[in-house]
Amino acid sequence: MIPASMLHTTRPPLMLLLATVLAIAACAVNPATGERQFLLIGEEREIQMGRESDPAIVAQYGLYPDSSVQRYVRDLGLRLAAVSERPDLPWTFRVLDDPAINAFALPGGFIYVTRGILAHFESEAQLAGVLGHEIGHVTGKHSAEQMSTAQAAQLGLVVGAVASETVRDNFDPIQGLVGLGFLKFGREDENQADELGVRYMTRLGYDPRELAGVMEMLAASSRLASGGGGRLPEWQSTHPNPENRVRSILAQVEEQSLVPADPIVRGEEFVGRLAGLTYGPNPREGYVEDGVFHHPDLAFRFVPPAGWQVQNLKQAVLAGPPEQDAILQLTIAESDPSAAANGFGNQQGVRTSQPMNRTINGLSAVVMDFRATAQDGELQGQVAFIRHDDLTYQLLGYAPAQRWPNRESAIEGSIRSFAEETSPAVLSVEPARIDLIRLSGAEPFDAFAERYPSSVPAERVALLNQVQPGGVLRGAYAKRVVGGR
């Protein structure tokens, strides 16, 4: 222990070190914004973080399986990045196979747009504006700045932990609060990314007013979701409210006279590329109907416990009760049932019963009970490894040991329900897709919706066409949605 008499001699050097580091970092001037930035993270580290995170993003969402769409977005993104202040980054542009209306960027030049947001664009200029916006987050080093601020806060806590018993005793909880403070771009960063997006799209000759149209669409999407009881668009989880940004973008365009002499929009060309684009969740990757989870592509089905909420992810199906005191997880194992069971039982902290060879609805399986030591206490559950076609499925259910007796029957019943899917209606289901109707001129939307019915509500079709119900369609094409469940 450091004697109290020495604290006054120990504290100043630490504080001096912190002040020196912060002063040096604060001298960086960002060439894109012209502003001084507080940066503790260099370009190599930015690129490394993006490269390390990209595989997880791809695994979580999947890539949209249309190479022409991927090439189109990549080529446009690279052209925009080339006229930015950081053209030499290893820029990567991906279209994610996700129905949400979203786009986001990782440090180092990794940009993502979802097929969900592509479906709602009305021009190539709108896509250019959103890509430019996300490029702006990278050239503006917004993530690097946030993480640098977080690191400085952590560094300050380290110094405080040495100098103060109060801070040291509460170090872990404070660290958690610091991390939560830097999870989302603020209004200033978003406005700056809008300004940079306008800059990059106009350098290529695109009409910058089209980005304001995107913001209007996002605002309409938010109103539709909140009014209809649906969840807010994923855009809202990474971007502030778009409504006020429409005025800012248009004001910037007018004040700086940014509209090119012959602005590029390419509405007809862009919308023409959307024919056949998957719309909404893809049922071939799994869906719940009448309490049964069906997976047409993999031809299996099972019955989650009644009343449990089901989340269908790219690599797992999860189910949990409202009380959140248990979980059932379905994943694919990497070996046959016996080897997978042995691997599970050999995990540290896991104790299993004798593996039992069983037949579940005509499928070979290995089933065993287990207990596991977790950070918060003892877990108890059951796991089954079931062979179907050329894959082994792991169904893992567990709860805290004291709650297992209340959940055991429901989880075991769900595991025993796993079976081959044989329903022709399920196996032949197809996703909804965008269908294009060529217009001969301006047409009232309500008349169009009546003449060309869609498999989704009319207000969703209006949003796709960036028009209000009761409004008028004016493009070369109008979108509708056909097919689906």
Number of C-alpha atoms within 10 A of each C-alpha: 3 9 6 8 8 9 13 10 10 13 15 12 11 17 15 11 12 15 13 12 13 17 12 12 17 14 13 15 14 16 13 16 17 10 12 13 19 23 24 21 17 10 13 10 14 19 19 12 15 19 18 10 14 17 11 11 14 17 12 16 17 19 19 18 11 11 10 10 18 16 14 14 20 20 14 17 23 18 15 23 26 15 14 23 18 19 15 10 18 14 19 20 21 23 28 24 23 23 20 20 20 23 24 18 22 24 23 26 26 23 25 24 24 22 26 24 25 26 24 25 24 28 24 22 27 28 25 28 31 27 28 29 28 27 33 32 26 28 25 24 24 23 23 24 17 21 19 20 19 19 17 18 16 17 13 15 21 17 18 18 16 16 19 14 11 11 17 16 11 12 16 11 10 15 15 10 10 16 14 10 11 15 13 14 16 14 13 10 18 22 19 18 24 26 21 24 27 29 23 26 29 24 14 16 18 26 25 29 24 26 28 22 19 24 21 18 22 24 20 19 22 22 15 18 14 13 10 9 9 11 11 16 22 15 19 15 13 17 17 16 16 21 16 13 20 18 13 15 22 16 13 16 19 12 8 8 9 20 17 14 8 9 16 19 21 15 17 16 14 19 23 19 14 21 16 14 20 25 21 20 17 19 19 19 15 22 20 17 9 6 15 15 19 25 20 23 15 16 18 18 21 21 21 26 22 12 11 18 14 19 14 15 15 16 13 14 17 20 22 20 16 10 7 11 14 23 18 26 19 21 17 15 18 12 16 17 23 18 14 20 23 12 11 15 19 12 10 9 11 15 16 19 12 12 17 14 15 15 14 18 12 12 14 15 24 23 25 17 18 19 20 19 15 11 7 7 10 14 20 23 25 22 25 28 30 28 22 18 11 8 16 22 22 25 25 21 28 24 23 20 16 11 14 19 13 13 19 18 12 16 27 19 14 18 28 15 16 22 19 18 17 12 11 9 10 20 17 10 16 16 17 22 22 22 19 19 15 12 14 10 11 11 15 15 22 17 11 17 19 10 9 14 14 19 15 16 11 19 15 19 24 24 20 23 24 21 18 17 16 11 13 17 21 16 18 17 21 26 27 24 25 20 16 18 13
